[in-house]
Amino acid sequence: MLSPIKITPKAQAEIKNIIANKNIPKDYALRVGVKGGGCGGMSYLLGFDKPKEGDQQFVIEDIPVLIEKKHYMFLMGMQVDFFEGSDTQGFTFINPDLPKRHDG
C-alpha cells in the first residue's frame, strides 16, 4: 500500500534530527493523524508512538510512519513540511489540492 502522505526534504531532515537527538525509542515511529470536528475542521497530529493494532505502517525516506486506518482517507495527498520563520518554527500540513492561503 502506498503512503497517503509525502514528507518534504526539510521536514525529513527535522524528523531525523529529532529521532537522533531526543532519545526516541528504536521501536517508535512517526505517528501522523487527524483530530476531527469543530468549526475549524480537522486538526493534524504529529508525534512519536509505538505501533498499535490496526495501524498502517510505511517507510518514507528511512522514516518509519504510522497512520491509523480510520485516518488514512483524511490524510490522502497531504504533505508534511517544516518551516522556520524569524520568530516561529514548526511542522505544517499542506494539501496541494487546495489553493494556497496568503496571510497578511
N, CA, C and O atoms as CSV, one atom per row, in Angstrom:
chain,resi,resn,atom,element,x,y,z
A,1,MET,N,N,0.842,-1.181,0.000
A,1,MET,CA,C,0.000,0.000,0.000
A,1,MET,C,C,0.890,1.249,0.000
A,1,MET,O,O,1.876,1.331,0.732
A,2,LEU,N,N,0.521,2.197,-0.825
A,2,LEU,CA,C,1.272,3.440,-0.906
A,2,LEU,C,C,0.932,4.349,0.266
A,2,LEU,O,O,-0.193,4.355,0.766
A,3,SER,N,N,1.918,5.105,0.688
A,3,SER,CA,C,1.684,6.064,1.765
A,3,SER,C,C,0.764,7.175,1.258
A,3,SER,O,O,0.950,7.662,0.142
A,4,PRO,N,N,-0.224,7.583,2.057
A,4,PRO,CA,C,-1.112,8.659,1.621
A,4,PRO,C,C,-0.465,10.036,1.743
A,4,PRO,O,O,-0.979,11.011,1.195
A,5,ILE,N,N,0.668,10.122,2.463
A,5,ILE,CA,C,1.303,11.427,2.689
A,5,ILE,C,C,2.680,11.483,2.045
A,5,ILE,O,O,3.297,10.465,1.731
A,6,LYS,N,N,3.132,12.714,1.864
A,6,LYS,CA,C,4.511,12.961,1.447
A,6,LYS,C,C,5.155,13.790,2.552
A,6,LYS,O,O,4.483,14.575,3.222
A,7,ILE,N,N,6.440,13.613,2.734
A,7,ILE,CA,C,7.195,14.395,3.704
A,7,ILE,C,C,8.277,15.137,2.926
A,7,ILE,O,O,9.117,14.518,2.273
A,8,THR,N,N,8.251,16.469,3.000
A,8,THR,CA,C,9.214,17.261,2.246
A,8,THR,C,C,10.627,17.012,2.780
A,8,THR,O,O,10.792,16.601,3.929
A,9,PRO,N,N,11.644,17.259,1.953
A,9,PRO,CA,C,13.027,17.075,2.416
A,9,PRO,C,C,13.350,17.874,3.682
A,9,PRO,O,O,14.083,17.383,4.541
A,10,LYS,N,N,12.824,19.079,3.813
A,10,LYS,CA,C,13.066,19.895,5.001
A,10,LYS,C,C,12.467,19.229,6.245
A,10,LYS,O,O,13.098,19.196,7.302
A,11,ALA,N,N,11.235,18.694,6.112
A,11,ALA,CA,C,10.587,18.003,7.228
A,11,ALA,C,C,11.311,16.694,7.537
A,11,ALA,O,O,11.457,16.337,8.706
A,12,GLN,N,N,11.764,15.980,6.520
A,12,GLN,CA,C,12.520,14.740,6.737
A,12,GLN,C,C,13.765,15.017,7.561
A,12,GLN,O,O,14.070,14.279,8.498
A,13,ALA,N,N,14.484,16.074,7.219
A,13,ALA,CA,C,15.710,16.420,7.940
A,13,ALA,C,C,15.405,16.728,9.402
A,13,ALA,O,O,16.147,16.306,10.289
A,14,GLU,N,N,14.321,17.460,9.663
A,14,GLU,CA,C,13.970,17.815,11.046
A,14,GLU,C,C,13.516,16.576,11.823
A,14,GLU,O,O,13.876,16.420,12.990
A,15,ILE,N,N,12.738,15.702,11.202
A,15,ILE,CA,C,12.287,14.471,11.862
A,15,ILE,C,C,13.484,13.597,12.217
A,15,ILE,O,O,13.557,13.067,13.326
A,16,LYS,N,N,14.424,13.440,11.285
A,16,LYS,CA,C,15.624,12.634,11.547
A,16,LYS,C,C,16.468,13.264,12.653
A,16,LYS,O,O,17.069,12.554,13.458
A,17,ASN,N,N,16.512,14.594,12.692
A,17,ASN,CA,C,17.224,15.310,13.742
A,17,ASN,C,C,16.586,15.038,15.107
A,17,ASN,O,O,17.290,14.803,16.090
A,18,ILE,N,N,15.251,15.072,15.165
A,18,ILE,CA,C,14.535,14.792,16.419
A,18,ILE,C,C,14.807,13.362,16.870
A,18,ILE,O,O,15.093,13.124,18.043
A,19,ILE,N,N,14.720,12.407,15.943
A,19,ILE,CA,C,14.967,10.996,16.280
A,19,ILE,C,C,16.377,10.826,16.837
A,19,ILE,O,O,16.584,10.099,17.809
A,20,ALA,N,N,17.336,11.494,16.223
A,20,ALA,CA,C,18.739,11.353,16.630
A,20,ALA,C,C,19.048,12.036,17.959
A,20,ALA,O,O,19.913,11.572,18.703
A,21,ASN,N,N,18.359,13.123,18.265
A,21,ASN,CA,C,18.737,13.945,19.408
A,21,ASN,C,C,17.774,13.964,20.589
A,21,ASN,O,O,18.103,14.538,21.627
A,22,LYS,N,N,16.607,13.361,20.467
A,22,LYS,CA,C,15.607,13.429,21.538
A,22,LYS,C,C,15.325,12.070,22.174
A,22,LYS,O,O,14.284,11.888,22.805
A,23,ASN,N,N,16.236,11.123,22.016
A,23,ASN,CA,C,16.094,9.804,22.652
A,23,ASN,C,C,14.766,9.116,22.335
A,23,ASN,O,O,14.136,8.540,23.222
A,24,ILE,N,N,14.346,9.175,21.081
A,24,ILE,CA,C,13.139,8.472,20.649
A,24,ILE,C,C,13.462,6.978,20.646
A,24,ILE,O,O,14.425,6.566,20.000
A,25,PRO,N,N,12.679,6.158,21.350
A,25,PRO,CA,C,12.975,4.711,21.383
A,25,PRO,C,C,12.984,4.090,19.980
A,25,PRO,O,O,12.242,4.512,19.094
A,26,LYS,N,N,13.833,3.086,19.803
A,26,LYS,CA,C,14.004,2.436,18.495
A,26,LYS,C,C,12.716,1.814,17.970
A,26,LYS,O,O,12.518,1.740,16.757
A,27,ASP,N,N,11.831,1.363,18.872
A,27,ASP,CA,C,10.602,0.707,18.420
A,27,ASP,C,C,9.456,1.704,18.178
A,27,ASP,O,O,8.324,1.288,17.931
A,28,TYR,N,N,9.736,2.996,18.246
A,28,TYR,CA,C,8.732,4.019,17.973
A,28,TYR,C,C,8.824,4.461,16.507
A,28,TYR,O,O,9.859,4.300,15.860
A,29,ALA,N,N,7.739,5.013,16.008
A,29,ALA,CA,C,7.686,5.538,14.653
A,29,ALA,C,C,6.956,6.882,14.686
A,29,ALA,O,O,6.347,7.244,15.692
A,30,LEU,N,N,7.025,7.595,13.602
A,30,LEU,CA,C,6.324,8.869,13.478
A,30,LEU,C,C,4.846,8.577,13.251
A,30,LEU,O,O,4.483,7.945,12.259
A,31,ARG,N,N,3.992,9.033,14.164
A,31,ARG,CA,C,2.547,8.844,14.001
A,31,ARG,C,C,1.961,10.122,13.405
A,31,ARG,O,O,2.172,11.224,13.912
A,32,VAL,N,N,1.221,9.937,12.314
A,32,VAL,CA,C,0.538,11.036,11.646
A,32,VAL,C,C,-0.951,10.740,11.731
A,32,VAL,O,O,-1.391,9.631,11.428
A,33,GLY,N,N,-1.724,11.738,12.146
A,33,GLY,CA,C,-3.154,11.505,12.290
A,33,GLY,C,C,-3.951,12.784,12.225
A,33,GLY,O,O,-3.421,13.863,11.958
A,34,VAL,N,N,-5.247,12.638,12.476
A,34,VAL,CA,C,-6.146,13.790,12.472
A,34,VAL,C,C,-6.994,13.772,13.737
A,34,VAL,O,O,-7.257,12.720,14.319
A,35,LYS,N,N,-7.405,14.945,14.138
A,35,LYS,CA,C,-8.354,15.093,15.234
A,35,LYS,C,C,-9.505,15.877,14.625
A,35,LYS,O,O,-9.296,16.941,14.043
A,36,GLY,N,N,-10.716,15.358,14.758
A,36,GLY,CA,C,-11.806,15.891,13.964
A,36,GLY,C,C,-12.615,16.995,14.577
A,36,GLY,O,O,-12.563,17.291,15.771
A,37,GLY,N,N,-13.371,17.587,13.675
A,37,GLY,CA,C,-14.517,18.377,14.025
A,37,GLY,C,C,-14.312,19.796,14.460
A,37,GLY,O,O,-13.221,20.363,14.383
A,38,GLY,N,N,-15.401,20.342,14.917
A,38,GLY,CA,C,-15.411,21.731,15.357
A,38,GLY,C,C,-15.521,22.688,14.183
A,38,GLY,O,O,-15.565,22.272,13.025
A,39,CYS,N,N,-15.562,23.953,14.495
A,39,CYS,CA,C,-15.697,24.978,13.458
A,39,CYS,C,C,-14.461,25.056,12.571
A,39,CYS,O,O,-14.546,25.416,11.397
A,40,GLY,N,N,-13.311,24.713,13.149
A,40,GLY,CA,C,-12.071,24.827,12.398
A,40,GLY,C,C,-11.777,23.635,11.517
A,40,GLY,O,O,-10.763,23.630,10.818
A,41,GLY,N,N,-12.628,22.624,11.524
A,41,GLY,CA,C,-12.382,21.449,10.701
A,41,GLY,C,C,-11.371,20.521,11.354
A,41,GLY,O,O,-11.332,20.396,12.578
A,42,MET,N,N,-10.564,19.878,10.546
A,42,MET,CA,C,-9.593,18.891,11.015
A,42,MET,C,C,-8.348,19.553,11.583
A,42,MET,O,O,-7.873,20.570,11.077
A,43,SER,N,N,-7.837,18.953,12.639
A,43,SER,CA,C,-6.513,19.297,13.145
A,43,SER,C,C,-5.622,18.108,12.842
A,43,SER,O,O,-6.043,16.960,12.983
A,44,TYR,N,N,-4.416,18.371,12.435
A,44,TYR,CA,C,-3.485,17.301,12.099
A,44,TYR,C,C,-2.533,17.065,13.256
A,44,TYR,O,O,-2.097,18.005,13.921
A,45,LEU,N,N,-2.215,15.800,13.489
A,45,LEU,CA,C,-1.379,15.397,14.613
A,45,LEU,C,C,-0.088,14.773,14.110
A,45,LEU,O,O,-0.069,14.077,13.095
A,46,LEU,N,N,0.985,15.035,14.834
A,46,LEU,CA,C,2.293,14.502,14.503
A,46,LEU,C,C,3.009,14.214,15.814
A,46,LEU,O,O,3.087,15.084,16.681
A,47,GLY,N,N,3.529,13.007,15.967
A,47,GLY,CA,C,4.242,12.656,17.188
A,47,GLY,C,C,4.899,11.296,17.021
A,47,GLY,O,O,4.825,10.696,15.949
A,48,PHE,N,N,5.533,10.814,18.061
A,48,PHE,CA,C,6.188,9.514,18.017
A,48,PHE,C,C,5.442,8.554,18.923
A,48,PHE,O,O,5.020,8.920,20.020
A,49,ASP,N,N,5.279,7.313,18.456
A,49,ASP,CA,C,4.448,6.355,19.168
A,49,ASP,C,C,4.848,4.941,18.752
A,49,ASP,O,O,5.514,4.729,17.739
A,50,LYS,N,N,4.412,3.976,19.579
A,50,LYS,CA,C,4.581,2.560,19.239
A,50,LYS,C,C,3.460,2.144,18.291
A,50,LYS,O,O,2.358,2.687,18.363
A,51,PRO,N,N,3.729,1.190,17.406
A,51,PRO,CA,C,2.654,0.679,16.549
A,51,PRO,C,C,1.535,0.067,17.388
A,51,PRO,O,O,1.778,-0.556,18.421
A,52,LYS,N,N,0.300,0.263,16.914
A,52,LYS,CA,C,-0.884,-0.281,17.585
A,52,LYS,C,C,-1.655,-1.150,16.592
A,52,LYS,O,O,-1.464,-1.060,15.379
A,53,GLU,N,N,-2.517,-1.979,17.133
A,53,GLU,CA,C,-3.380,-2.827,16.316
A,53,GLU,C,C,-4.148,-1.964,15.310
A,53,GLU,O,O,-4.759,-0.963,15.683
A,54,GLY,N,N,-4.112,-2.350,14.057
A,54,GLY,CA,C,-4.857,-1.632,13.027
A,54,GLY,C,C,-4.109,-0.482,12.377
A,54,GLY,O,O,-4.649,0.164,11.478
A,55,ASP,N,N,-2.883,-0.207,12.804
A,55,ASP,CA,C,-2.098,0.858,12.163
A,55,ASP,C,C,-1.651,0.434,10.766
A,55,ASP,O,O,-1.339,-0.732,10.522
A,56,GLN,N,N,-1.630,1.389,9.874
A,56,GLN,CA,C,-0.973,1.209,8.582
A,56,GLN,C,C,0.466,1.657,8.812
A,56,GLN,O,O,0.700,2.700,9.422
A,57,GLN,N,N,1.435,0.872,8.326
A,57,GLN,CA,C,2.840,1.215,8.533
A,57,GLN,C,C,3.517,1.451,7.196
A,57,GLN,O,O,3.328,0.694,6.244
A,58,PHE,N,N,4.304,2.508,7.140
A,58,PHE,CA,C,5.022,2.901,5.926
A,58,PHE,C,C,6.444,3.283,6.306
A,58,PHE,O,O,6.742,3.539,7.472
A,59,VAL,N,N,7.314,3.317,5.309
A,59,VAL,CA,C,8.645,3.875,5.491
A,59,VAL,C,C,8.813,4.926,4.398
A,59,VAL,O,O,8.715,4.623,3.208
A,60,ILE,N,N,9.065,6.157,4.816
A,60,ILE,CA,C,9.256,7.265,3.879
A,60,ILE,C,C,10.662,7.798,4.100
A,60,ILE,O,O,10.948,8.389,5.142
A,61,GLU,N,N,11.541,7.592,3.125
A,61,GLU,CA,C,12.937,8.056,3.219
A,61,GLU,C,C,13.578,7.632,4.538
A,61,GLU,O,O,14.151,8.456,5.249
A,62,ASP,N,N,13.479,6.359,4.855
A,62,ASP,CA,C,14.051,5.769,6.073
A,62,ASP,C,C,13.359,6.201,7.368
A,62,ASP,O,O,13.866,5.920,8.453
A,63,ILE,N,N,12.223,6.872,7.276
A,63,ILE,CA,C,11.468,7.271,8.456
A,63,ILE,C,C,10.268,6.336,8.591
A,63,ILE,O,O,9.405,6.317,7.713
A,64,PRO,N,N,10.197,5.554,9.682
A,64,PRO,CA,C,9.014,4.715,9.881
A,64,PRO,C,C,7.809,5.588,10.238
A,64,PRO,O,O,7.896,6.460,11.103
A,65,VAL,N,N,6.687,5.342,9.563
A,65,VAL,CA,C,5.489,6.167,9.730
A,65,VAL,C,C,4.302,5.267,10.062
A,65,VAL,O,O,4.129,4.204,9.466
A,66,LEU,N,N,3.485,5.709,11.024
A,66,LEU,CA,C,2.262,5.008,11.416
A,66,LEU,C,C,1.061,5.900,11.141
A,66,LEU,O,O,1.080,7.099,11.420
A,67,ILE,N,N,0.016,5.292,10.588
A,67,ILE,CA,C,-1.246,6.001,10.369
A,67,ILE,C,C,-2.377,5.050,10.748
A,67,ILE,O,O,-2.445,3.924,10.255
A,68,GLU,N,N,-3.261,5.512,11.628
A,68,GLU,CA,C,-4.432,4.693,11.956
A,68,GLU,C,C,-5.261,4.520,10.698
A,68,GLU,O,O,-5.432,5.453,9.913
A,69,LYS,N,N,-5.776,3.308,10.518
A,69,LYS,CA,C,-6.566,3.002,9.331
A,69,LYS,C,C,-7.693,4.015,9.112
A,69,LYS,O,O,-7.950,4.424,7.980
A,70,LYS,N,N,-8.365,4.419,10.198
A,70,LYS,CA,C,-9.504,5.332,10.065
A,70,LYS,C,C,-9.090,6.754,9.670
A,70,LYS,O,O,-9.937,7.546,9.257
A,71,HIS,N,N,-7.800,7.088,9.791
A,71,HIS,CA,C,-7.315,8.426,9.413
A,71,HIS,C,C,-6.806,8.473,7.977
A,71,HIS,O,O,-6.605,9.550,7.417
A,72,TYR,N,N,-6.600,7.301,7.388
A,72,TYR,CA,C,-5.958,7.196,6.071
A,72,TYR,C,C,-6.610,8.120,5.042
A,72,TYR,O,O,-5.917,8.883,4.369
A,73,MET,N,N,-7.941,8.056,4.915
A,73,MET,CA,C,-8.613,8.830,3.862
A,73,MET,C,C,-8.521,10.338,4.093
A,73,MET,O,O,-8.556,11.110,3.135
A,74,PHE,N,N,-8.405,10.767,5.358
A,74,PHE,CA,C,-8.305,12.196,5.646
A,74,PHE,C,C,-6.912,12.747,5.345
A,74,PHE,O,O,-6.738,13.955,5.180
A,75,LEU,N,N,-5.926,11.860,5.273
A,75,LEU,CA,C,-4.546,12.287,5.036
A,75,LEU,C,C,-4.124,12.141,3.578
A,75,LEU,O,O,-3.037,12.576,3.196
A,76,MET,N,N,-4.973,11.536,2.773
A,76,MET,CA,C,-4.647,11.270,1.378
A,76,MET,C,C,-4.173,12.539,0.657
A,76,MET,O,O,-4.901,13.529,0.593
A,77,GLY,N,N,-2.961,12.502,0.122
A,77,GLY,CA,C,-2.426,13.615,-0.653
A,77,GLY,C,C,-1.757,14.713,0.164
A,77,GLY,O,O,-1.213,15.655,-0.411
A,78,MET,N,N,-1.785,14.614,1.496
A,78,MET,CA,C,-1.210,15.668,2.326
A,78,MET,C,C,0.321,15.641,2.285
A,78,MET,O,O,0.940,14.590,2.116
A,79,GLN,N,N,0.900,16.809,2.443
A,79,GLN,CA,C,2.352,16.935,2.563
A,79,GLN,C,C,2.669,17.475,3.951
A,79,GLN,O,O,2.034,18.414,4.432
A,80,VAL,N,N,3.667,16.862,4.585
A,80,VAL,CA,C,4.169,17.366,5.867
A,80,VAL,C,C,5.412,18.185,5.535
A,80,VAL,O,O,6.336,17.693,4.888
A,81,ASP,N,N,5.425,19.432,5.981
A,81,ASP,CA,C,6.557,20.319,5.723
A,81,ASP,C,C,7.042,20.885,7.057
A,81,ASP,O,O,6.357,20.777,8.074
A,82,PHE,N,N,8.217,21.482,7.040
A,82,PHE,CA,C,8.764,22.138,8.221
A,82,PHE,C,C,9.140,23.552,7.819
A,82,PHE,O,O,9.812,23.759,6.809
A,83,PHE,N,N,8.705,24.530,8.614
A,83,PHE,CA,C,9.029,25.922,8.297
A,83,PHE,C,C,9.794,26.549,9.445
A,83,PHE,O,O,9.599,26.206,10.611
A,84,GLU,N,N,10.662,27.469,9.089
A,84,GLU,CA,C,11.407,28.242,10.079
A,84,GLU,C,C,11.262,29.712,9.722
A,84,GLU,O,O,11.765,30.168,8.695
A,85,GLY,N,N,10.572,30.442,10.579
A,85,GLY,CA,C,10.425,31.874,10.386
A,85,GLY,C,C,11.335,32.607,11.345
A,85,GLY,O,O,12.087,31.989,12.099
A,86,SER,N,N,11.266,33.918,11.317
A,86,SER,CA,C,12.137,34.701,12.197
A,86,SER,C,C,11.767,34.517,13.665
A,86,SER,O,O,12.636,34.604,14.533
A,87,ASP,N,N,10.482,34.263,13.957
A,87,ASP,CA,C,10.087,34.115,15.354
A,87,ASP,C,C,9.323,32.826,15.643
A,87,ASP,O,O,8.837,32.635,16.758
A,88,THR,N,N,9.211,31.949,14.665
A,88,THR,CA,C,8.481,30.708,14.876
A,88,THR,C,C,8.998,29.605,13.954
A,88,THR,O,O,9.551,29.875,12.888
A,89,GLN,N,N,8.810,28.383,14.378
A,89,GLN,CA,C,9.157,27.250,13.532
A,89,GLN,C,C,8.245,26.093,13.892
A,89,GLN,O,O,7.689,26.049,14.989
A,90,GLY,N,N,8.093,25.167,12.978
A,90,GLY,CA,C,7.271,24.004,13.276
A,90,GLY,C,C,6.869,23.243,12.035
A,90,GLY,O,O,7.174,23.635,10.909
A,91,PHE,N,N,6.177,22.147,12.268
A,91,PHE,CA,C,5.682,21.329,11.173
A,91,PHE,C,C,4.339,21.878,10.725
A,91,PHE,O,O,3.577,22.420,11.524
A,92,THR,N,N,4.062,21.732,9.446
A,92,THR,CA,C,2.797,22.171,8.890
A,92,THR,C,C,2.303,21.125,7.895
A,92,THR,O,O,3.098,20.421,7.274
A,93,PHE,N,N,1.000,21.033,7.753
A,93,PHE,CA,C,0.385,20.127,6.797
A,93,PHE,C,C,-0.136,20.949,5.625
A,93,PHE,O,O,-0.811,21.962,5.811
A,94,ILE,N,N,0.182,20.504,4.431
A,94,ILE,CA,C,-0.214,21.225,3.227
A,94,ILE,C,C,-1.027,20.273,2.353
A,94,ILE,O,O,-0.612,19.145,2.086
A,95,ASN,N,N,-2.182,20.745,1.917
A,95,ASN,CA,C,-2.963,19.989,0.948
A,95,ASN,C,C,-2.723,20.642,-0.404
A,95,ASN,O,O,-3.247,21.726,-0.663
A,96,PRO,N,N,-1.934,20.001,-1.280
A,96,PRO,CA,C,-1.602,20.621,-2.563
A,96,PRO,C,C,-2.811,20.792,-3.481
A,96,PRO,O,O,-2.741,21.509,-4.479
A,97,ASP,N,N,-3.925,20.131,-3.139
A,97,ASP,CA,C,-5.132,20.244,-3.971
A,97,ASP,C,C,-5.940,21.494,-3.652
A,97,ASP,O,O,-6.833,21.868,-4.412
A,98,LEU,N,N,-5.628,22.149,-2.519
A,98,LEU,CA,C,-6.348,23.374,-2.151
A,98,LEU,C,C,-5.537,24.590,-2.564
A,98,LEU,O,O,-4.308,24.533,-2.598
A,99,PRO,N,N,-6.217,25.700,-2.881
A,99,PRO,CA,C,-5.464,26.917,-3.214
A,99,PRO,C,C,-4.642,27.366,-2.023
A,99,PRO,O,O,-5.063,27.208,-0.877
A,100,LYS,N,N,-3.481,27.919,-2.286
A,100,LYS,CA,C,-2.611,28.410,-1.224
A,100,LYS,C,C,-3.254,29.637,-0.568
A,100,LYS,O,O,-3.826,30.498,-1.237
A,101,ARG,N,N,-3.141,29.685,0.766
A,101,ARG,CA,C,-3.660,30.825,1.516
A,101,ARG,C,C,-2.521,31.809,1.739
A,101,ARG,O,O,-1.422,31.419,2.132
A,102,HIS,N,N,-2.782,33.052,1.491
A,102,HIS,CA,C,-1.772,34.080,1.709
A,102,HIS,C,C,-2.145,34.888,2.941
A,102,HIS,O,O,-3.208,35.507,2.985
A,103,ASP,N,N,-1.282,34.885,3.929
A,103,ASP,CA,C,-1.540,35.648,5.145
A,103,ASP,C,C,-0.991,37.059,4.987
A,103,ASP,O,O,0.085,37.253,4.420
A,104,GLY,N,N,-1.733,38.044,5.490
A,104,GLY,CA,C,-1.246,39.406,5.530
A,104,GLY,C,C,-1.578,40.246,4.383
A,104,GLY,O,O,-1.199,41.416,4.345
